[in-house]
Amino acid sequence: MTDFDEYPPHLFRLQEQVAILKKDKWWDELKNVDVHYVQLLERVDSIKETDFTLSNFGPIDPTKVMAAFLTVVPLIFSELDTVTGGLGSGLNEWKILCPNIESYLERGIVPSNLLEKRGELKFQVPSLVPLLNSSYKFYVQCLDKLLNHIDGAEVRDIRCRSEWAMKVQMWTAKCDRRPQHTENERNWVDGRSFETGHQRAEETPGY
């Protein structure tokens, strides 16, 4: 699994994914999620460059090929920075909205519009990255909370868990199909305007 054949092995690719998570500061948050995927990524991150090998290169010295490849990798990161330079990581928004999104999913509510303050019709509309990461974190770590609200649900039953995990995915996908509006559009609620999102406030979260 650490051998380079025609393409870099999966473990090398995962290692590069961890490097991106660290660069974008996501790793500091995700490493605390209690799930075996995190343990796998930690193990992958500990693999040394010398642990990777090359094969099927015939008479070519594999050490020179590997050295050339590893020289190119940082250049790829540089190109990624250029392409995504104007995009935020979504981390700060995730820190703020994740508890609220999880609370909605725990009660079977589509988290498309998040009530900003109880008693006021003012909403926040999560962007895609915080929404997907919050949903996945809920699925791997908090699905029991949803099942505990459902009559007849068996927390330890695999089929039951799979069924409701699919529903969590469906609720999240509904958010991704929201109508898109321009940056300058405002939503109006009870005679007052707000600019916390680009979805119509009149769209009530579905069940």
C-alpha positions in Angstrom: 0.0 0.0 0.0 3.0 2.3 0.1 4.3 1.3 -3.4 4.2 3.7 -6.3 3.2 1.9 -9.5 1.6 3.9 -12.2 0.0 6.3 -9.7 0.8 7.4 -6.2 -0.6 5.0 -3.6 -3.7 5.8 -1.6 -1.8 6.2 1.6 0.4 8.9 0.0 -2.7 10.7 -1.3 -4.3 10.6 2.2 -1.1 12.0 3.7 -1.3 14.9 1.3 -5.0 15.4 2.4 -3.9 15.6 6.0 -1.3 18.2 5.0 -4.0 20.4 3.4 -6.2 20.0 6.5 -3.3 21.2 8.7 -2.5 24.1 6.4 -6.2 25.2 6.5 -6.3 24.8 10.3 -9.1 22.2 10.0 -7.0 19.4 11.5 -6.9 21.0 14.9 -10.6 20.7 15.0 -11.2 17.4 13.2 -8.5 15.4 15.2 -10.8 15.6 18.2 -13.7 13.9 16.5 -14.1 10.5 18.1 -14.1 8.3 15.0 -11.7 5.7 13.6 -11.1 7.7 10.4 -9.2 10.2 12.5 -7.0 7.4 13.9 -6.4 6.2 10.4 -5.3 9.7 9.2 -3.0 10.0 12.2 -1.3 6.7 11.3 -1.0 7.8 7.6 0.5 11.1 8.6 3.3 9.3 10.5 4.5 7.4 7.4 7.9 8.6 6.3 8.9 9.5 2.8 11.5 6.6 2.9 8.6 4.2 3.6 7.3 4.6 0.1 8.7 2.5 -2.7 8.7 2.5 -6.5 8.1 -0.4 -8.9 7.8 -1.1 -12.7 10.3 1.5 -13.7 12.6 -0.9 -15.5 16.3 0.2 -15.6 15.5 3.6 -14.3 16.9 4.3 -10.8 13.7 4.4 -8.6 15.4 6.7 -6.0 15.9 9.4 -8.6 12.3 9.1 -9.8 11.0 9.4 -6.2 13.3 12.4 -5.5 12.0 14.1 -8.7 8.4 13.4 -7.7 8.8 14.7 -4.2 10.4 17.8 -5.6 7.2 18.5 -7.7 4.7 17.9 -4.8 5.3 21.4 -3.2 4.8 23.0 -6.6 1.3 21.4 -6.7 0.5 22.9 -3.4 1.6 26.3 -4.7 -0.7 26.0 -7.7 -3.6 25.0 -5.4 -3.0 28.2 -3.4 -3.2 30.2 -6.6 -6.4 28.6 -7.8 -8.2 28.8 -4.4 -6.6 32.0 -3.2 -9.9 33.9 -2.9 -11.8 31.1 -1.2 -12.1 30.9 2.6 -11.8 27.5 4.4 -15.1 27.9 6.1 -13.5 27.0 9.5 -14.6 30.0 11.5 -18.2 29.7 10.3 -18.1 26.0 11.1 -17.0 26.7 14.7 -20.0 29.0 15.1 -22.7 27.1 13.3 -21.8 23.4 13.9 -23.6 23.1 17.3 -26.7 24.7 15.8 -26.7 22.5 12.7 -26.2 19.4 14.9 -29.2 20.5 17.0 -31.4 20.7 13.9 -30.3 17.3 12.7 -30.9 15.8 16.1 -34.5 16.8 15.8 -34.9 15.8 12.1 -35.0 19.3 10.8 -33.4 20.4 7.5 -30.7 22.9 8.6 -31.2 25.3 5.7 -32.2 28.3 7.8 -30.8 28.4 11.3 -32.6 30.6 13.8 -30.0 33.1 15.0 -31.7 34.1 18.3 -34.8 32.6 20.0 -37.7 34.9 19.8 -36.5 36.8 16.8 -37.2 35.9 13.1 -33.6 36.3 12.1 -31.8 33.5 10.4 -28.4 32.4 9.4 -27.9 30.3 6.2 -24.8 28.0 6.5 -22.5 27.8 3.5 -21.7 24.5 1.9 -18.4 23.5 3.6 -19.5 24.1 7.2 -22.8 22.4 6.4 -21.3 19.3 4.9 -18.7 19.0 7.7 -21.2 19.5 10.4 -23.5 16.9 8.9 -20.8 14.3 8.5 -19.6 14.9 12.1 -23.1 14.4 13.3 -23.4 11.2 11.3 -20.2 9.6 12.7 -20.5 10.9 16.2 -24.0 11.9 17.2 -26.5 9.7 15.3 -27.6 8.1 18.6 -29.0 11.5 19.6 -31.4 11.4 16.6 -32.4 7.8 17.2 -33.2 8.5 20.8 -36.0 10.8 19.6 -37.6 8.2 17.3 -40.1 5.7 18.6 -39.1 2.2 17.8 -35.7 3.0 16.6 -33.0 0.5 17.6 -29.7 2.3 18.3 -27.7 -0.9 17.9 -29.5 -2.1 14.8 -27.3 -1.7 11.7 -30.2 -1.4 9.3 -31.9 1.2 11.4 -28.7 3.2 11.7 -28.2 3.0 7.9 -31.7 4.1 7.2 -31.5 7.2 9.4 -28.0 8.0 8.2 -29.4 8.2 4.7 -32.0 10.5 6.0 -29.4 12.8 7.5 -27.7 12.8 4.0 -31.0 13.6 2.4 -31.7 16.5 4.7 -28.3 17.9 4.1 -28.7 17.5 0.3 -31.9 19.5 0.5 -29.9 22.5 1.8 -27.6 22.2 -1.2 -30.6 22.7 -3.5 -31.5 26.0 -2.1 -32.1 28.8 -4.7 -29.0 31.0 -5.2 -29.3 34.8 -5.0 -26.8 37.6 -5.6 -24.5 39.0 -3.0 -26.5 42.2 -2.7 -30.0 40.7 -2.3 -31.6 41.0 1.1 -34.2 39.0 2.8 -37.1 40.6 4.7 -38.7 39.2 7.8 -41.3 41.0 9.8 -40.5 44.3 8.1 -36.8 44.1 8.9 -33.9 43.2 6.6 -31.0 41.0 7.3 -28.0 39.8 5.3 -27.0 36.6 6.9 -27.7 34.4 3.9 -29.0 34.3 0.3 -32.0 32.1 0.7 -35.6 33.3 1.2 -36.4 33.5 4.8 -40.0 32.4 4.1 -38.7 28.9 3.2 -39.5 26.9 6.4 -37.1 24.1 7.3 -38.6 20.8 6.2 -38.9 17.5 8.0 
